[in-house]
Amino acid sequence: MRLKSSVNLYKLISFCLLCIALTFMTAVSCIAEESSAYESISTEHFTVSTDKQFYTEGDTLKLSITPKSGVNPGSFLIRVSYDPLVLSFKRVDASSDCYSMSSEDSSSVTTVYTAKQDNLESTVGVYVFSVLSKSADTSIKLSITDIYGNSAELISAGESCDVTINFEEEKSDEALLFALSSDGGTPNESISPDVFAYTMDVPYSVKELNFDCVVSEGASYSVNRKNLGSGGSTTEFTITVTAEDGSTKNIYTVSVTRGEYEREASEAEASALPFLLSLEPSNGTLSPDFDPEINSYTLSVPYTVSTMSFDVTVSEGASAKVNRKNLGSGGSTTEFRITVTAEDGKTKNIYTVSVARGEYERETSEAEASAAPFLISLKPSEGTLSPDFDPEVNSYTVSVPYTVSTMSFEWTVSEGASAKVNRKNLGSGGSTTEFKITVTAADGETKNVYDVSVSRGTYSPVSVIAEKTAVPYVFTMIPSDGTLSPEFDPEVNTYTISVPYEVQQMTFACTVSDGASYSVNRKNLGSGGSTTEFRITVTASDGETKNVYTVMVTRGTYVRPSSSSSSQKKSSSKSTSDKDAESDTEEAYVVTQYESTGNLTIQNDRFIPALIGVGCTVMILILIIFIALIIRKSSRTNGKIEKTESHKNL
């Protein structure tokens, strides 16, 4: 009875483990199927899915058919019907686990499948179509018939389903203007979507316009400006209508003419007090907007503007003159006085315009930019310009330490211009490198060149390299055997060494940057004739910044002694071969830290995998012993039962 109970317990445990494994495999399979299918439906014994959620014209559509888990069909027939006006059939990608044969007509394809093996659960076929056009109601009809198992038993006479094809909605490309109004009036012409140019008249009192538009459904519009020009001028407003698709656009223009200023005064009063009807500066914008009855204005212009003129219209019979033309230095304010003199030559009216000239952060007119392109600002990535930057000075010098090997510049150019620099790298330590920054005007031809001569400091292991506190260095490196090639240089990180076959280990004595420490990744060399990579990692005092030097050590090949001396050196050769074999099979160790204290910590990099292997082996041995004990115990029980039965028979 005890034996039977033990056997039953063993069967129960095995059954539970098998159930867990099957459940896990089924879950993984379901996740994989769900992750690769968008539109997925099922018949009684098959799952059908498409490769995308939405399609558009020109797309490739893939329809996948997969048996459900546990069905294990042996043979079956699949018929796929489709609309030839919407879809074009390309091919069937049948599974390598099946024998298949297909035939097609104008609107369907039929495939017969026969499984090559039992337990067929992978995708049996992928039907590939090309999307010809969009249709609101499009589906693929699928029927699966004559489904037989591996033992020729009938699983299902037939089952079917419809797979709906979803198309992306098209966005409208209509970009039309149906109605237009503004807070200053309406256009002179009637609005029509097919008319793209309009005119509009507003009185002098209107200084700005805001437009309200009615456009195509889903479309949007934008207006290029808001303010009007001076009295008597015509300002063009551009209304851009953008369709729902984001690419189709139509541009409508409204030319708005602003009325001139009309002074309400008698002729006698007009003769007594002359005035300006309009005032237009050659650069900048008046603040406030010009009004004949306002006599004081301010104006801001960029540094590149050095002169100022005014275009004026005066009252009838009057004349006007300006007191000056030139502006002051950058950052200063210059007062311009426009004196209007009546026809009598005596009555005067004075308008003042205070013009503030900017420094080096400013915009320039296109004409000036084309005539004389220049840098507004210039800043090197390292060092300081000498003299201080001035757009009218074209030559500078910069001094940088040896640790700086490249140089870049940040600049701002005049409007419409572009700039480029001729190089990036500096010369060797102690040399001077000339950088040329060429500024090109908008016309693509006019150029202005700025020169920056960069002097790089000389190399010094103690003073110069110490400046690069962010990067730790090795100042000296001495190998226990052989000679470094090339000769050691703190700025060179890769070296090679050749040593004879008798050398089996390699160490390095190094001097590092102040506060830094270093470690070597290994100690032992490989077998004769091989090359071993040693990495000396220098770590800064912050514990994070590192610099790695690599030394490739080539060990010489083993030279077999001559026959005459083989007997004399037999024992010596045997000892050397044994040592070499031990060296070849010796575990790889990593020196994790080697500082001035001389402490050395060695870590076997195969310890953890070996420990896992030993653990697994121990577990298997325990399981075998446990099963053996059960069998032994059951055998003893059977022996006792047989003895008891024999005693009873006696």
CORRAZI-V922207 format. One line per field, one symbol per residue. ss: DSSP state (H for helix, E for strand, C for the rest). burial: # if it has 24 or more other C-alpha atoms within 12 Angstrom, else .. A space follows every 50 residues. Layout:
ss = ???
burial = ???
//
This chain:
ss = CHHHHHHHHHHHHHHHHHHHHHHHHHHHHHHHHHHHCCCEEECCCEEEEE CCCCECCCCEEEEEEEECCCCCEEEEEEEEECCCCCEEEEEEEECCCEEE EEEECCCEEEEEEEECCCCCCCEEEEEEEEECCCCCCCEEEEEEEEEEEC CCCEEEEEEEEEEECCECCCCCCCCCEEEEEECCECCCCCCCCCCCEEEE EECCCCCECCEEEEECCCCEEEECCCECCCCCCEEEEEEEEECCCCCCEE EEEEEEEECCCCCCCCHHHHHHCCCEEEEEECCCCCECCCCCCCCEEEEE ECCCCCECCEEEEECCCCEEEECCCECCCCCCEEEEEEEEECCCCCCEEE EEEEEEECCCCCCCCHHHHHHCCCEEEEEECCCCCECCCCCCCCEEEEEE CCCCCECCEEEEECCCCEEEECCCECCCCCCEEEEEEEEECCCCCCEEEE EEEEEECCCCCCCCHHHCCCCCCEEEEEECCCCCECCCCCCCCEEEEEEC CCCCECCEEEEECCCCEEEECCCECCCCCCEEEEEEEEECCCCCCEEEEE EEEEECCCCCCCHHHHCCCHHHHHHHHHHHHHHHHCCCEEEEEECCCCCE EEEECCHHHHHHHHHHHHHHHHHHHHHHHHHHHHHHHHHHHHHHHHHHHC
burial = ................................#...#####.######## ##..##..###########.##############.####.#####..#.# .......########....############.##...############. ....##..#########......#####.###.####...#....##### ####.######.####..#####...######..#########.....## ###########........############.####..####..###### ##########.#####.#####....##.#..##########.....### ###############..#############.##.#...#.#..####### #########.###########....##.#..###########....#### #######.#.#..###....#####.###.##.#...#.##.######## ########.#####.#############..##########.....##### #####........................#.........######..... ..................................................
//
